[in-house]
Amino acid sequence: MYSSSIILFLIIISVDSYDANNVLAQPLPNSYELSSPFPRTLQSDADIIEDIINKQGQINEPEEIEPKVPTRTDGRHDYSDIVDSSNRNGGIENNNDNEDDDLNDYSKAVSNKDDDSGNQKELSLADDGEDSQPSSSPGGVYVVDYMNIRIQKFDGNGEFITKWGSEGEGDGEFGVPHGIAVNPSSGNVYVVDMNNCNVQIFDSEGNFLSKWGSQGENNGQFLHPHSIALDSEGNVYVTDMANFNVQKFDSEGNFLLKWGNEGTRDGQFKAPEGLAIDSSGNVYIADTENANIQKFGSDGNLLLKWGSEGSSEGQMKRPAGIDIDSSDNLYVTDAGNNRIQKFDTDGNFISSWGSKGSDEGQLDSPHDIAVDSSDAVYVAEQGNFRVQKFDTDGNLITKWGSEGTADDQFLDPHSIAVYG
């Protein structure tokens, strides 16, 4: 009896010794190594985080710091209920109905990449502000291929140009590439890495330039960085789904300000994902779990919000991606309703298009959206492993992509950005 009590006491001490900061944004556990297969149902960030927590056991809340990260009602961080809209079922559990469509081994997926995919040439980062000169090969559509751990670049017609990226923690390598944006002046490409908790900058050909960020809750740190956008002055905004905030940096990655905390009230977030900036510098955030869009000034002051959960006009289920055209109209990927909704800057509904399916013009879990300088609208679909290009009225122009690991194929087209 005494020996059993001692063993139980030692187990409790061992569990309590875990540090919550060691759970998020670390290299994937053994079950995600290259030698292991993965299911047809794509796992979201929340699924991966939940698996890590399950493997490591119960955790205590990290030591309180200022500013304090909002905590959940049980007094502990519980990142398993963060719902990233990359989970096509809208939650953290996989849908077993899809298990009959198993993919190939993860090792096969990655081994098909070019051997030099992760060997970027490191360059010095010149001023990335408005005075920067465009790269020698401007223009392009950039897609984050989430499960292939790479970035693919295409022209506006879907012709493959180049790709870069491999799994790792070094310069030009990714843990889980997430959001992507292009500096409108220089053409440099900014990529958010959820697992490595940083922002990496590349030129238009994929050559590594610079990076910043680390894991944590302080200014300039991240727990679950998701989306990224740049304003006309080259300032960089990043949403963080686990810190429930938006952070603003200058073009060199110096922290400027942040706003937001966990909740459902004005200016609060439950799962801030999509991010876009209009011609006046106003910032729009798609909050997936609160099913709304919030509009802020560049100083973080709330100006407006709209949306509620549902399928009527102006309602949403898991709004994820957001972008703006030259007339400051907003386009939102309403992932749970498999459609695109268009609004003006006051949140007034204009139009929508899309229905669930795989035919031309239909959508299956549209996750991100981008608008080019000619107001063509590009939609990255996770369910159909493709990109579709529309005009501003939702008429299909072209499409490309299929499931796989080859050039112009995807295992999860997670985010998209355009230049030119």
Number of C-alpha atoms within 10 A of each C-alpha: 5 6 8 9 10 11 10 11 11 12 12 12 10 11 14 14 12 17 14 18 18 14 19 24 26 18 16 16 12 10 13 14 14 16 13 13 17 19 17 17 20 22 20 23 25 23 22 19 25 21 16 20 19 12 11 15 13 16 20 16 15 14 9 9 9 8 9 12 19 16 16 13 8 7 10 15 19 20 21 19 17 22 25 24 30 29 24 23 18 20 20 23 16 19 15 10 8 12 12 10 10 12 18 14 15 18 15 15 19 20 12 13 20 14 10 10 18 23 16 18 12 14 12 8 15 12 13 21 18 15 10 15 13 18 14 10 10 14 20 24 24 26 29 28 28 24 20 25 24 25 25 24 26 19 15 19 13 18 14 18 15 17 22 23 27 24 20 16 14 11 19 27 23 27 24 26 32 28 30 26 26 28 27 22 19 22 26 25 24 25 26 29 26 27 26 26 27 24 25 23 25 24 23 24 19 24 21 25 21 20 19 15 20 17 21 18 18 15 16 21 19 30 26 29 33 28 30 26 25 24 21 16 16 21 21 24 24 26 31 24 28 27 26 24 23 25 22 25 18 18 18 18 17 15 18 15 16 18 17 22 21 20 15 13 10 12 20 19 28 24 30 35 31 29 27 25 24 19 13 11 16 19 25 26 26 29 27 30 23 22 22 24 24 22 23 19 15 18 14 18 14 19 15 16 18 14 19 15 17 14 14 9 14 21 19 28 24 34 34 34 32 28 26 26 19 13 11 15 19 25 26 27 30 30 30 24 23 25 24 24 24 25 18 14 17 13 18 14 15 15 15 19 15 18 15 17 14 14 10 13 20 18 27 24 28 37 31 33 28 27 26 20 11 11 16 20 25 26 27 31 29 28 23 23 24 25 26 23 24 18 15 17 13 18 14 17 15 16 16 16 21 17 17 17 18 16 18 24 19 27 25 27 32 27 32 28 26 28 24 15
